[in-house]
Structure formats: structure tokens, C-alpha cells
Amino acid sequence: MDKKESKVYEVLEKLAIPYEKYNHAPVATIAAIEELEMDLEVIHFKNLFLRNSKGDQHYLVLVDSSKKANTKAIAKQIGSTRLSFASDERLEKYLGLEPGAVSPMGLINDINKEVEVLIDQDLVSQEKVTLHPNVNTASITISYENLKKFLAWCGNKVQFVEIP
């Protein structure tokens, strides 16, 4: 098991957050995840790692996988300059992750709490969510309430946004 992945399970156990784990072939996109033959009755969500135009603010956006995130609309809602995808180098620097494994679990590595989390308001109504444990060869399912518990433990700023 990868060190990045084992760190996630250590934190989940520390927080008494139960999870279901699914090992699978490497997947880098929601489309690839949906092609896997896993019998999951929970929502997958997209994890987008964005930066503002100055490059001095970074955002992890959690959005329903069926939606297309409009970065202009998100920027307007949060009062930011133009948003764009952050580089692979920034992803590694701030969340300790590689492309294809972006997940809120990467916040474990954001020691300075520099990444702000933006959550699609529609995720609030979900009972459970499925996400990567910082590697793209596994997925874990946790309750949305426990995702909130994890985010609170991380201590990063969290904001809810409306993504049509």
C-alpha cells in the first residue's frame, strides 16, 4: 500500500470514520470510474484543483460529477479573480498529490491550510460520497457527515457554492 494511501486510513481510524474500500485499476477521470464495474449506489464527485489569476490562492472544488463546473461563475460567487486549473507542480506542492488522484483527502498534506475548499451545494443532500484515498487505484465510500467531520479536522476554510 502506498504511503499516501496508508496515511488516509490512519486519519480515518483516528477520527473513527468508517469507510468501504474498493481496489481497482488506475483511473484518472470520472468517466473512467463510471466504466468500472463497481456496484456503488453513491455519488462520485469531481475534485478540481484551481488557482486564481495571481497564483496566490488555491481552491479544491468538490462538484457533482454530472455537472460541468463554470470557473467564471465560481470566481464570481467567491469574489475571486479568474480561476484556472493549477499545475501538476502546484498540486504536488499544496496537496501532495498526482494528477488523477485529486481528493479532499489530500488536505492531510496541506499543513499550512493554504487551500480553500469549495463544495457544490448539491453535495450536501447526499448520504454517502465516494472518493480517492490519495491514490487513483482505490476508492473509498464514507458518509457525507463524515466528510464534513474530516474537513473540520483538516481545518481548511470551507465555502459552499452553487454550481448549476
Salt bridges, closest charged atoms under 4 A:
GLU5 OE2 - LYS21 NZ 3.22
GLU20 OE2 - LYS128 NZ 3.67
GLU98 OE2 - LYS4 NZ 3.83
ASP120 OD2 - LYS67 NZ 3.20
ASP122 OD2 - LYS67 NZ 2.38
GLU145 OE1 - LYS148 NZ 3.36
